[in-house]
């Protein structure tokens, strides 16, 4: 018998609850977060500087692309009222 949408929602609800219970009852969440922090070196000045540099490059590239393709989106924005 195929599952209907109500059955799928119930299975999803049960799975989410089981995962939530497991993560709250064990140290798994803390271990995963700590491992990621250790690997990335989060909080270090070096990583923070790289994040700022990358973010700046992304924003500059975005605005450059928007300016170069201004004719594509400019009329659509002008016609919105």
C-alpha positions as CSV (number, residue, x, y, z in Angstrom):
1,X,0.0,0.0,0.0
2,X,1.5,3.4,-1.0
3,X,2.0,6.1,1.6
4,X,-0.2,9.1,1.4
5,X,0.8,12.6,2.3
6,X,-0.5,12.3,5.9
7,X,1.6,9.2,6.4
8,X,4.7,10.9,5.1
9,X,4.1,13.9,7.4
10,X,3.8,11.6,10.4
11,X,7.0,9.7,9.5
12,X,8.8,13.1,9.1
13,X,7.5,14.2,12.4
14,X,8.6,11.1,14.2
15,X,12.1,11.2,12.5
16,X,12.6,14.8,13.5
17,X,11.6,14.1,17.1
18,X,14.0,11.1,17.3
19,X,16.9,13.2,15.9
20,X,16.1,16.0,18.3
21,X,15.9,13.6,21.3
22,X,19.2,12.0,20.3
23,X,21.0,15.3,19.9
24,X,19.8,16.6,23.2
25,X,20.4,13.4,25.2
26,X,24.0,12.9,24.0
27,X,27.1,15.0,23.5
28,X,26.9,14.4,19.7
29,X,25.9,18.0,19.0
30,X,28.7,19.5,21.1
31,X,31.3,17.1,19.6
32,X,30.3,18.0,16.0
33,X,30.3,21.7,16.7
34,X,33.7,21.5,18.5
35,X,35.2,19.5,15.7
36,X,34.1,22.0,13.1
37,X,35.4,24.9,15.2
38,X,38.7,23.1,15.6
39,X,39.0,22.3,11.9
40,X,38.1,25.8,10.7
41,X,39.9,27.6,13.5
42,X,36.8,29.7,14.1
43,X,37.4,32.8,16.1
44,X,41.0,33.2,15.0
45,X,41.9,36.6,13.5
46,X,43.3,34.9,10.4
47,X,40.0,33.2,9.5
48,X,38.0,36.4,10.4
49,X,40.2,38.4,8.0
50,X,39.7,35.8,5.3
51,X,35.9,35.9,5.8
52,X,35.9,39.7,5.5
53,X,38.1,39.6,2.4
54,X,35.9,37.0,0.7
55,X,32.7,38.9,1.6
56,X,34.1,42.1,0.3
57,X,35.0,40.5,-3.0
58,X,31.6,38.9,-3.4
59,X,29.8,42.2,-2.8
60,X,32.0,44.1,-5.1
61,X,31.5,41.5,-7.8
62,X,27.7,41.5,-7.3
63,X,27.6,45.3,-7.7
64,X,29.9,45.2,-10.7
65,X,27.6,42.5,-12.4
66,X,24.5,44.5,-11.6
67,X,26.0,47.6,-13.1
68,X,27.1,45.8,-16.2
69,X,23.6,44.3,-16.7
70,X,21.7,47.4,-15.6
71,X,19.6,47.6,-18.7
72,X,18.3,44.1,-18.0
73,X,16.7,44.9,-14.6
74,X,16.4,48.7,-14.6
75,X,13.2,48.9,-16.7
76,X,11.6,46.2,-14.6
77,X,12.2,48.1,-11.4
78,X,11.0,51.4,-12.9
79,X,7.7,49.8,-13.9
80,X,6.9,48.5,-10.4
81,X,4.4,50.8,-8.7
